Amino acid sequence: MKKNLNSRLKRKLSIRKKIFGTTERPRLSVFKSSKNIYVQIIDDEKGVTLVSASGIDKSISSMSHELNKMQIAQEVGRSIAAKAKERGIKKVAFDRNGFLYHGRIKALADTARQEGLDF
């Protein structure tokens, strides 16, 4: 477990050297735990979270007993894209936070792209 965490943190540092959220292209940061998935759109210049969504939001958690983790990740992708549209955010820089791009991370990213976010 500790080896996996250290590997993820090394990947995270390498990714964060290159990705920086600006006002015109904020950073979409994803974190997944064993049970939930969390997403934030962050403006790093101002140090402010613009919008956020997660699997524990009331609209999504009410359906969670019917959905598996992959479907919850897709719902979170839809939710973050809708909230971003409301705030006028169209382009983001995707920060997978050191997680490998497959499974729930990929499902969330693909759904957010289909809903109109550009990254």
Backbone bond lengths (Angstrom), bond angles and torsions (degrees), N, CA, C in turn:
res aa  C-N    CA-C-N  psi(-1)  N-CA   C-N-CA  omega(-1)  CA-C   N-CA-C  phi
1 M - - - 1.444 - - 1.521 110.61 -
2 K 1.328 117.35 -45.80 1.453 120.79 -178.44 1.526 110.85 -65.38
3 K 1.344 116.46 -36.45 1.462 120.45 178.81 1.533 110.26 -63.66
4 N 1.344 116.92 -41.81 1.462 120.73 179.06 1.524 111.31 -64.02
5 L 1.331 117.06 -41.53 1.457 121.37 179.23 1.525 110.42 -63.95
6 N 1.335 117.03 -44.55 1.462 120.01 178.88 1.520 111.43 -62.77
7 S 1.324 117.80 -39.18 1.466 121.41 178.18 1.518 110.44 -63.57
8 R 1.343 116.99 -43.24 1.458 120.82 179.05 1.520 110.92 -64.27
9 L 1.323 117.03 -41.93 1.466 119.79 -179.20 1.531 111.53 -66.05
10 K 1.329 117.80 -35.24 1.473 120.68 175.54 1.520 110.23 -64.41
11 R 1.345 116.55 -44.45 1.469 119.87 177.96 1.523 110.08 -63.18
12 K 1.336 116.76 -39.79 1.460 121.56 -179.52 1.523 110.87 -60.25
13 L 1.320 117.14 -47.22 1.462 120.47 179.94 1.524 111.43 -61.85
14 S 1.321 116.36 -40.57 1.464 119.82 179.66 1.530 111.41 -65.48
15 I 1.319 116.91 -36.60 1.466 121.34 178.97 1.530 110.29 -71.67
16 R 1.346 116.60 -44.18 1.460 120.37 -175.69 1.523 113.40 -68.52
17 K 1.342 117.88 -18.60 1.462 120.16 173.82 1.517 110.61 -64.45
18 K 1.316 115.97 -31.34 1.467 121.55 -173.08 1.522 113.51 -97.81
19 I 1.333 117.88 -27.89 1.468 121.03 -173.42 1.530 109.66 -104.14
20 F 1.327 115.36 129.12 1.459 121.68 178.15 1.513 107.71 -142.50
21 G 1.312 117.15 126.87 1.461 121.32 -177.96 1.518 111.50 -81.41
22 T 1.320 116.52 126.18 1.457 121.79 177.44 1.526 109.13 -108.01
23 T 1.323 115.35 176.77 1.454 119.01 179.94 1.523 111.15 -65.81
24 E 1.333 117.68 -40.51 1.468 119.54 -179.65 1.527 113.17 -82.48
25 R 1.336 118.46 -21.26 1.472 121.76 177.32 1.537 108.85 -139.92
26 P 1.345 116.94 81.58 1.470 119.68 -178.71 1.535 111.97 -70.02
27 R 1.307 114.96 166.63 1.465 122.08 -176.39 1.523 109.35 -93.03
28 L 1.346 116.43 130.42 1.457 122.64 174.60 1.526 106.62 -98.07
29 S 1.322 116.99 106.54 1.454 122.83 -175.88 1.523 110.08 -102.22
30 V 1.342 116.49 132.71 1.463 122.71 -177.80 1.522 109.25 -116.80
31 F 1.314 116.86 135.21 1.461 121.91 171.88 1.515 107.86 -131.41
32 K 1.323 115.78 135.36 1.466 118.67 176.06 1.523 109.18 -125.94
33 S 1.319 114.27 136.98 1.457 120.63 172.12 1.520 106.51 -105.34
34 S 1.304 116.65 -173.98 1.464 118.36 -179.91 1.524 111.33 -69.32
35 K 1.344 117.96 -23.33 1.459 120.40 -176.96 1.522 114.15 -111.18
36 N 1.335 118.35 -33.24 1.462 121.32 -172.05 1.522 111.85 -128.36
37 I 1.320 114.71 169.85 1.459 121.60 175.92 1.528 107.50 -134.29
38 Y 1.327 115.72 138.47 1.457 122.52 -174.60 1.530 109.09 -128.82
39 V 1.340 117.05 141.78 1.463 122.10 -179.50 1.528 108.73 -136.30
40 Q 1.333 115.43 139.68 1.460 120.92 175.13 1.515 108.78 -135.67
41 I 1.313 116.80 146.00 1.465 121.64 169.23 1.518 105.70 -107.83
42 I 1.342 115.96 119.88 1.457 122.45 -168.55 1.527 110.70 -122.22
43 D 1.322 116.37 134.78 1.459 123.06 170.38 1.524 106.50 -96.44
44 D 1.343 117.43 103.62 1.460 121.24 -176.00 1.526 112.72 -72.14
45 E 1.313 117.98 -24.57 1.464 120.19 178.75 1.529 110.50 -64.35
46 K 1.327 116.80 -42.64 1.459 121.76 -179.80 1.526 112.05 -93.42
47 G 1.342 117.03 -15.33 1.458 120.75 -177.62 1.513 112.54 70.53
48 V 1.346 116.09 40.99 1.461 121.42 -173.58 1.527 109.91 -128.09
49 T 1.332 115.75 138.18 1.456 121.02 171.08 1.517 107.62 -85.21
50 L 1.337 116.59 121.41 1.455 121.46 -177.15 1.523 111.94 -83.24
51 V 1.326 116.96 -49.61 1.467 122.02 176.30 1.521 108.93 -144.65
52 S 1.324 115.22 157.40 1.460 119.52 177.67 1.518 109.46 -146.73
53 A 1.319 115.06 158.40 1.463 121.98 176.32 1.522 107.38 -153.01
54 S 1.313 116.25 155.16 1.460 119.72 177.63 1.518 109.88 -157.84
55 G 1.306 114.57 170.51 1.454 120.65 178.45 1.516 112.78 -71.62
56 I 1.338 117.71 -10.30 1.465 120.14 179.74 1.525 112.33 -100.77
57 D 1.344 117.78 4.99 1.462 120.46 172.19 1.530 108.60 -61.51
58 K 1.307 116.54 146.75 1.473 120.13 -174.73 1.522 112.59 -58.70
59 S 1.340 117.47 -39.19 1.465 119.51 -177.74 1.525 111.55 -65.72
60 I 1.308 117.20 -32.46 1.472 121.13 -177.98 1.529 110.77 -90.68
61 S 1.330 117.40 -40.75 1.467 119.30 -176.54 1.529 112.12 -67.77
62 S 1.334 117.25 -22.89 1.468 118.98 176.88 1.524 111.10 -67.66
63 M 1.350 116.53 -25.82 1.470 120.67 178.42 1.523 112.04 -96.12
64 S 1.335 118.13 -5.83 1.460 120.86 -168.61 1.522 114.22 -63.79
65 H 1.327 118.52 -26.49 1.463 118.86 178.85 1.528 111.64 -70.92
66 E 1.337 117.64 -17.13 1.466 121.88 178.65 1.524 112.20 -96.07
67 L 1.346 117.88 -18.53 1.458 121.90 -172.49 1.523 111.69 -108.78
68 N 1.337 115.77 152.34 1.455 118.82 172.07 1.538 108.83 -90.54
69 K 1.326 117.79 177.02 1.463 121.82 -174.31 1.527 112.27 -61.80
70 M 1.320 117.63 -36.11 1.462 121.52 -179.64 1.533 109.95 -65.86
71 Q 1.311 117.36 -43.35 1.461 121.33 179.07 1.526 111.47 -67.77
72 I 1.333 116.98 -34.87 1.463 120.27 176.00 1.527 109.84 -64.80
73 A 1.334 117.51 -40.46 1.466 121.26 177.69 1.528 110.41 -61.55
74 Q 1.327 117.12 -39.23 1.467 120.49 177.89 1.526 110.54 -65.71
75 E 1.323 117.92 -40.75 1.462 121.19 178.18 1.529 111.01 -64.34
76 V 1.333 116.70 -38.58 1.468 120.49 177.53 1.533 109.43 -65.21
77 G 1.334 117.73 -38.11 1.467 121.56 176.00 1.518 111.60 -61.84
78 R 1.328 116.59 -42.68 1.471 120.25 177.00 1.527 110.66 -63.72
79 S 1.311 115.69 -43.33 1.458 121.03 -177.70 1.529 111.78 -63.57
80 I 1.332 117.46 -45.52 1.468 120.07 -178.61 1.519 110.62 -67.26
81 A 1.328 117.43 -36.23 1.466 120.25 178.57 1.529 110.73 -66.38
82 A 1.328 116.99 -41.07 1.462 120.51 179.25 1.527 111.19 -65.94
83 K 1.327 116.99 -43.10 1.461 120.51 179.02 1.525 111.13 -65.89
84 A 1.332 116.57 -36.34 1.469 120.37 178.69 1.524 110.57 -66.82
85 K 1.335 116.66 -40.00 1.469 120.12 177.79 1.519 111.24 -61.30
86 E 1.336 116.23 -40.80 1.464 120.82 178.57 1.529 111.41 -60.40
87 R 1.322 116.34 -36.21 1.466 120.91 179.98 1.529 112.58 -86.70
88 G 1.338 117.57 -2.18 1.459 121.33 178.48 1.520 113.70 82.53
89 I 1.302 117.89 22.21 1.468 122.29 179.19 1.513 108.56 -96.23
90 K 1.326 116.51 122.14 1.466 120.81 179.70 1.518 112.12 -114.73
91 K 1.342 117.17 -35.36 1.464 121.53 -178.06 1.517 109.84 -112.64
92 V 1.325 115.50 135.21 1.461 121.30 177.42 1.525 109.42 -137.45
93 A 1.329 115.53 160.33 1.459 122.49 171.98 1.524 106.65 -101.56
94 F 1.332 118.18 123.75 1.464 122.41 -173.89 1.520 110.48 -84.05
95 D 1.320 116.91 121.85 1.461 123.81 177.59 1.521 107.97 -115.08
96 R 1.318 116.46 104.85 1.465 120.34 -177.74 1.515 112.24 -81.59
97 N 1.341 116.85 0.52 1.463 122.47 170.32 1.525 113.02 63.17
98 G 1.320 117.61 29.82 1.454 121.32 178.20 1.512 114.71 88.47
99 F 1.320 117.56 -7.60 1.465 120.15 178.20 1.521 109.12 -79.22
100 L 1.321 116.37 147.77 1.452 120.49 178.10 1.528 109.80 -68.07
101 Y 1.327 116.42 146.37 1.463 121.09 -176.76 1.525 109.49 -84.54
102 H 1.310 115.97 77.71 1.458 122.23 173.14 1.511 108.25 -160.34
103 G 1.299 117.63 169.68 1.456 121.48 177.69 1.513 112.89 65.80
104 R 1.325 116.21 -128.56 1.461 121.16 -175.06 1.528 112.70 -65.76
105 I 1.334 117.19 -35.31 1.469 120.44 179.77 1.525 109.37 -64.78
106 K 1.324 116.71 -45.33 1.461 121.32 179.83 1.529 111.05 -65.79
107 A 1.331 117.41 -40.99 1.469 121.49 179.51 1.524 110.39 -61.65
108 L 1.325 116.77 -44.34 1.459 121.14 178.92 1.528 110.62 -62.96
109 A 1.327 117.20 -46.14 1.469 121.32 -177.88 1.527 111.49 -64.94
110 D 1.311 116.92 -44.31 1.470 120.39 -179.79 1.523 111.46 -62.94
111 T 1.330 117.34 -42.01 1.460 120.75 179.60 1.526 111.09 -66.75
112 A 1.330 117.03 -41.33 1.465 120.18 178.73 1.530 110.32 -63.14
113 R 1.326 117.18 -38.02 1.475 120.92 176.91 1.535 110.48 -64.37
114 Q 1.325 116.68 -44.91 1.465 120.78 -179.88 1.526 111.41 -62.32
115 E 1.319 116.46 -31.37 1.471 120.60 -179.12 1.520 112.55 -83.24
116 G 1.348 118.03 -2.01 1.453 119.37 172.01 1.508 117.42 118.93
117 L 1.335 119.77 -5.50 1.454 119.93 176.13 1.527 109.54 -75.91
118 D 1.319 116.61 141.02 1.468 121.59 -178.96 1.516 109.73 -109.58
119 F 1.336 116.29 116.35 1.471 121.79 173.37 1.497 110.02 -155.16
